[in-house]
Amino acid sequence: MDAREGEKSMSSMTTISIIITCYKEGLLLRDALQSVAAQTDADVELVVVNDASSCDATNRVFGEIVPGERVKVLRRSKNGGLSAARNDGFRMASGEICMPLDADDVLPVGAVEAVRQSMRGRPDVDFCFGDYIQYNTDTGERKRVDCSLLADEAGLFFPKKWVSNVILHGSSPCKRAMWERVGGYSQEFSYDCQDVDFWMRVTAQGGRGVYVNQLLYQWNRSSAGMNANVDHRRVWEVHLVNKRFHVMQETWAMICEGFVDAVLASPGDIKMRVLMRRHGLSLLPVDADLTARFVRALIKCWVPVGVTQGVLAAKQWVRRGKT
C-alpha cells in the first residue's frame, strides 16, 4: 500500500457520516444543516435523504444543498418512513461511524468531536450514547437528560437499566458495520418505535455501547411530532417481537405479565385482541398465576372470533337451505 492509499484508508476510517432524513420539517431542516456546519470537528460527511416529501419548504431547503465530495443527497421516489430513509442514508455513507439526525433536531457544538474521541481506538465498542437536551417547542422548556443512568461502573451500556428507563436516544451514533450486522432499521416499525426496535436487536446481537459525558443531541419535541403520540399497542408489539432481547435481560416474564394484564383490562379493544392472537403462543407463561391470566386472555381473544365465525357459518347454511 503506497502513501496515498494509506491516507485514503485512514480518511475513510476517521470520517464520521451525519445522516439527516427529512420529510415535512420545513425550514427546521436548515437549522439541522447549520448545526452540522458549526461543528468543531470538520472531518464529516453529510448525507441527506428526502423521503419523498410533498412539503414545499422542506423541498426548497433540500434543493439548496450542493452535492460534493463530502455531501451526498438522495430524494426517494416513494415515501417509506423513517426506517427506509435512514437505511438509504446508511447505505450511502462512507464513514465508519454514522450519526443519524432528524431534520427537526440539531447537534450541539462539539458533538462530533466528542463522538470521535469516545470511539477512537475502541474496536470493542459498537456505539456511543451521551446526554441530550429535550426541548419542548410548544412550551420552550429545556431539560438535560442524564444518560449516565444507563451505564455500568465501566461506563458501558447496561441494557437491563434501559428496560425500566427508556431514555437511550434513538439517534445515538453507531458504527456502520453494526447497522449492517443487525440488518438495518425494521420496515415493520418505519413510522413508529423504530429506534427502540433497533437498539433491542443491537443488544440482542451483542452490541456494546460506551457512555459519553457530554451533550450529543438536541431533541426538539412537539405535540405534532412523530413520537409525541405513539399508540400503546405499537409499544407492546415492539416488545413482543423482541423476545430474544428480553430473554437475555431476564425481563420476558415481566413483559408477558404486563401484556396479558393489558389485554384483560381492555376486552373491547380489537387491536389488542389481534396482537394477542398474533403473539399469544410465544408468551409461554412462566408461573401458575400468569398461566391463569394467559388462558383468560386467550379466551377473550379467540372465543369472540370463533362465535362470530360460527354465526356466519350458520347463516350461510340457512341461506343454502332456503335456496
C-alpha positions as CSV (number, residue, x, y, z in Angstrom):
1,M,0.0,0.0,0.0
2,D,1.5,3.3,-1.0
3,A,1.2,6.6,0.9
4,R,-1.8,7.8,-1.0
5,E,-3.8,4.6,-0.4
6,G,-2.8,4.7,3.3
7,E,-4.1,8.3,3.6
8,K,-7.4,7.3,1.8
9,S,-7.9,4.3,4.1
10,M,-7.2,6.4,7.2
11,S,-9.7,9.1,6.0
12,S,-12.5,6.6,5.4
13,M,-11.9,5.2,8.9
14,T,-11.9,8.5,10.7
15,T,-14.6,10.3,8.7
16,I,-18.0,10.5,10.6
17,S,-21.1,10.4,8.4
18,I,-24.0,12.5,9.6
19,I,-27.3,11.2,8.1
20,I,-30.2,13.6,8.0
21,T,-33.6,12.3,7.0
22,C,-36.3,14.8,6.1
23,Y,-40.0,14.7,5.2
24,K,-42.1,17.7,6.3
25,E,-39.8,19.6,8.7
26,G,-39.8,22.7,6.5
27,L,-37.3,25.4,7.5
28,L,-36.2,23.4,10.5
29,L,-34.1,21.4,8.1
30,R,-31.9,24.5,7.6
31,D,-31.2,24.6,11.3
32,A,-30.2,21.0,11.3
33,L,-27.8,21.7,8.4
34,Q,-26.3,24.7,10.1
35,S,-25.7,22.7,13.3
36,V,-23.6,20.3,11.2
37,A,-21.6,23.2,9.6
38,A,-21.0,24.6,13.1
39,Q,-19.2,21.5,14.4
40,T,-15.7,21.9,15.8
41,D,-14.7,18.7,14.1
42,A,-14.9,19.3,10.3
43,D,-14.0,15.7,9.2
44,V,-17.6,14.8,8.5
45,E,-19.5,13.5,5.5
46,L,-23.1,14.8,5.2
47,V,-25.8,12.5,3.8
48,V,-29.3,14.0,3.4
49,V,-32.2,11.7,2.4
50,N,-35.5,13.3,1.3
51,D,-38.3,10.7,2.0
52,A,-40.5,11.8,-1.0
53,S,-41.6,15.0,0.8
54,S,-44.6,16.9,-0.5
55,C,-43.7,19.9,1.7
56,D,-42.7,22.9,-0.4
57,A,-40.5,24.4,2.4
58,T,-38.7,21.2,3.0
59,N,-38.1,20.6,-0.7
60,R,-36.9,24.2,-1.1
61,V,-34.2,23.8,1.6
62,F,-33.3,20.4,0.3
63,G,-32.8,21.9,-3.1
64,E,-30.3,24.4,-1.7
65,I,-27.9,21.6,-0.7
66,V,-25.0,21.4,-3.1
67,P,-23.7,17.8,-3.6
68,G,-20.0,17.3,-3.4
69,E,-17.2,15.0,-2.3
70,R,-18.4,15.3,1.3
71,V,-22.1,15.9,0.7
72,K,-24.5,13.3,-0.7
73,V,-28.2,13.8,-1.3
74,L,-31.0,11.4,-2.3
75,R,-34.6,12.0,-3.0
76,R,-36.7,8.9,-2.6
77,S,-39.3,8.3,-5.2
78,K,-41.8,6.9,-2.7
79,N,-42.3,7.6,1.0
80,G,-41.2,4.7,3.1
81,G,-41.0,6.2,6.6
82,L,-38.0,6.9,8.9
83,S,-36.6,3.3,8.7
84,A,-36.5,3.3,4.9
85,A,-34.9,6.7,4.7
86,R,-32.3,6.0,7.4
87,N,-31.4,2.7,5.8
88,D,-30.8,4.5,2.5
89,G,-28.6,7.0,4.3
90,F,-26.5,4.3,5.9
91,R,-26.0,2.6,2.5
92,M,-24.8,5.8,1.0
93,A,-22.5,6.7,3.9
94,S,-18.8,6.0,3.6
95,G,-17.7,6.8,7.2
96,E,-17.1,4.1,9.7
97,I,-19.2,5.9,12.3
98,C,-22.7,7.2,11.5
99,M,-24.7,9.8,13.3
100,P,-28.4,9.9,12.5
101,L,-30.0,13.3,12.8
102,D,-33.7,14.0,12.3
103,A,-34.3,17.1,10.2
104,D,-36.2,19.0,13.0
105,D,-33.4,18.4,15.6
106,V,-29.9,19.8,15.9
107,L,-26.4,18.8,17.0
108,P,-24.8,20.7,19.9
109,V,-21.4,22.3,19.0
110,G,-18.7,19.8,19.8
111,A,-20.9,16.7,19.5
112,V,-18.9,15.2,16.6
113,E,-15.6,15.8,18.3
114,A,-17.0,14.0,21.5
115,V,-18.2,11.1,19.5
116,R,-14.8,10.7,17.7
117,Q,-12.9,10.8,21.0
118,S,-15.1,8.3,22.7
119,M,-14.9,5.7,19.9
120,R,-11.3,6.2,18.8
121,G,-9.2,3.1,19.4
122,R,-12.2,1.2,20.7
123,P,-12.8,-1.9,18.5
124,D,-14.8,-3.4,21.3
125,V,-17.4,-0.7,21.1
126,D,-20.2,-0.6,18.5
127,F,-22.0,2.6,19.5
128,C,-21.8,5.5,22.0
129,F,-24.5,7.4,23.8
130,G,-24.5,10.6,25.8
131,D,-26.7,13.2,27.4
132,Y,-29.1,15.2,25.3
133,I,-31.3,18.2,25.5
134,Q,-35.1,17.6,25.3
135,Y,-36.5,20.8,24.1
136,N,-40.3,21.3,24.2
137,T,-41.1,23.5,21.2
138,D,-44.6,24.1,22.5
139,T,-43.6,25.4,25.9
140,G,-40.0,26.4,25.5
141,E,-38.9,24.1,28.3
142,R,-35.4,22.7,28.1
143,K,-34.3,19.6,30.1
144,R,-31.0,17.8,30.0
145,V,-31.5,14.0,30.0
146,D,-28.7,12.3,32.0
147,C,-27.9,9.0,30.2
148,S,-25.2,8.0,32.7
149,L,-28.1,6.2,34.4
150,L,-27.8,3.6,31.6
151,A,-24.1,2.8,32.1
152,D,-22.4,0.4,34.4
153,E,-19.3,1.2,36.6
154,A,-17.0,0.8,33.5
155,G,-19.1,3.3,31.5
156,L,-20.6,0.7,29.2
157,F,-24.2,0.4,28.2
158,F,-26.2,-1.7,30.7
159,P,-29.4,-2.7,28.8
160,K,-31.3,-4.0,31.8
161,K,-31.4,-0.5,33.2
162,W,-32.8,0.7,29.8
163,V,-35.7,-1.6,30.1
164,S,-37.1,0.3,33.1
165,N,-35.8,3.7,32.0
166,V,-36.2,4.1,28.2
167,I,-34.0,7.3,27.7
168,L,-31.4,6.0,25.2
169,H,-31.7,8.4,22.4
170,G,-32.7,6.8,19.1
171,S,-30.1,8.9,17.1
172,S,-27.1,7.7,19.1
173,P,-24.1,7.3,16.9
174,C,-23.1,3.8,15.8
175,K,-20.6,2.0,13.6
176,R,-22.0,1.3,10.1
177,A,-20.8,-2.3,10.5
178,M,-23.1,-2.8,13.4
179,W,-26.1,-1.4,11.4
180,E,-25.2,-3.9,8.7
181,R,-24.9,-6.8,11.2
182,V,-28.4,-6.3,12.5
183,G,-30.0,-5.8,9.1
184,G,-30.7,-2.1,9.5
185,Y,-33.8,-0.5,10.7
186,S,-37.0,-2.6,10.5
187,Q,-39.6,-1.6,7.9
188,E,-42.2,-3.0,10.2
189,F,-41.7,-0.1,12.6
190,S,-40.8,2.5,10.0
191,Y,-43.3,5.1,11.2
192,D,-43.0,4.5,15.0
193,C,-40.9,2.6,17.5
194,Q,-38.1,2.1,15.0
195,D,-35.4,3.2,17.4
196,V,-36.5,1.0,20.3
197,D,-36.7,-2.0,18.0
198,F,-33.2,-1.2,16.5
199,W,-31.4,-0.9,19.9
200,M,-33.1,-4.1,21.2
201,R,-31.8,-6.0,18.2
202,V,-28.4,-4.4,18.5
203,T,-28.2,-5.5,22.2
204,A,-29.6,-9.0,21.4
205,Q,-26.7,-9.5,18.9
206,G,-24.1,-8.5,21.4
207,G,-23.7,-4.8,20.5
208,R,-21.7,-2.8,23.1
209,G,-22.0,0.9,23.8
210,V,-20.0,3.4,25.8
211,Y,-21.3,6.4,27.6
212,V,-20.0,9.9,26.7
213,N,-20.4,12.5,29.5
214,Q,-21.3,15.3,27.0
215,L,-24.3,16.7,25.1
216,L,-24.6,14.8,21.8
217,Y,-28.0,15.9,20.7
218,Q,-30.9,18.3,21.0
219,W,-34.2,16.6,20.6
220,N,-36.9,19.2,19.6
221,R,-40.2,17.7,20.7
222,S,-43.6,19.0,19.7
223,S,-47.2,17.8,20.2
224,A,-47.3,17.1,16.5
225,G,-44.0,15.2,16.3
226,M,-43.7,11.6,15.1
227,N,-43.1,10.2,18.6
228,A,-45.4,12.5,20.5
229,N,-48.4,10.2,20.5
230,V,-47.3,6.7,19.9
231,D,-50.1,4.1,20.1
232,H,-49.6,1.9,23.2
233,R,-50.4,-1.2,21.1
234,R,-47.4,-0.5,18.9
235,V,-45.2,-0.2,22.0
236,W,-46.4,-3.6,23.2
237,E,-45.7,-5.0,19.7
238,V,-42.1,-3.8,19.6
239,H,-41.5,-5.6,22.9
240,L,-43.2,-8.8,21.9
241,V,-41.3,-9.1,18.6
242,N,-38.0,-8.6,20.5
243,K,-38.4,-11.6,22.8
244,R,-34.7,-12.5,22.4
245,F,-33.7,-9.2,23.9
246,H,-36.0,-9.6,26.9
247,V,-35.0,-13.3,27.5
248,M,-31.3,-12.1,27.6
249,Q,-32.2,-9.4,30.1
250,E,-34.4,-11.8,32.2
251,T,-37.4,-9.5,31.7
252,W,-39.5,-11.6,29.4
253,A,-41.8,-12.7,32.2
254,M,-42.4,-9.1,33.2
255,I,-43.3,-8.3,29.5
256,C,-45.6,-11.3,29.3
257,E,-47.4,-10.4,32.6
258,G,-47.8,-6.7,31.6
259,F,-49.2,-7.5,28.2
260,V,-51.6,-10.2,29.4
261,D,-52.9,-7.7,32.1
262,A,-53.3,-5.0,29.4
263,V,-55.3,-7.4,27.2
264,L,-57.6,-8.4,30.1
265,A,-58.0,-4.7,31.0
266,S,-59.3,-3.8,27.5
267,P,-61.7,-6.6,26.5
268,G,-63.3,-4.4,23.8
269,D,-60.0,-3.4,22.2
270,I,-59.9,-5.2,18.9
271,K,-56.3,-4.3,18.1
272,M,-55.2,-5.7,21.4
273,R,-57.0,-9.0,20.6
274,V,-55.3,-9.1,17.2
275,L,-51.9,-8.7,19.0
276,M,-52.8,-11.5,21.4
277,R,-53.8,-13.8,18.6
278,R,-50.6,-13.0,16.7
279,H,-48.1,-13.3,19.6
280,G,-50.0,-15.3,22.2
281,L,-48.3,-18.6,21.6
282,S,-44.8,-17.1,22.0
283,L,-45.6,-15.7,25.5
284,L,-45.0,-19.1,27.2
285,P,-46.4,-18.4,30.7
286,V,-43.9,-18.9,33.5
287,D,-45.9,-19.5,36.6
288,A,-49.3,-20.7,37.7
289,D,-50.8,-17.2,38.3
290,L,-49.6,-15.9,35.0
291,T,-50.8,-19.1,33.3
292,A,-54.3,-18.5,34.5
293,R,-54.3,-14.9,33.2
294,F,-52.8,-16.0,30.0
295,V,-55.6,-18.6,29.4
296,R,-58.3,-15.9,30.3
297,A,-56.7,-13.5,27.8
298,L,-56.6,-16.2,25.0
299,I,-60.3,-17.0,25.7
300,K,-61.2,-13.3,25.5
301,C,-59.4,-13.0,22.2
302,W,-60.3,-16.3,20.5
303,V,-63.8,-17.1,21.7
304,P,-65.5,-13.9,20.2
305,V,-63.8,-14.7,16.9
306,G,-65.0,-18.4,17.0
307,V,-68.5,-17.4,17.9
308,T,-68.6,-14.8,15.1
309,Q,-67.3,-17.4,12.6
310,G,-69.9,-19.9,13.8
311,V,-72.8,-17.5,13.5
312,L,-71.7,-16.6,9.9
313,A,-71.4,-20.3,9.0
314,A,-74.9,-20.9,10.4
315,K,-76.4,-18.1,8.4
316,Q,-74.7,-19.4,5.2
317,W,-76.1,-22.9,6.0
318,V,-79.6,-21.4,6.5
319,R,-79.4,-19.5,3.2
320,R,-78.3,-22.6,1.3
321,G,-81.2,-24.5,2.8
322,K,-83.7,-21.8,1.7
323,T,-82.4,-21.9,-1.9
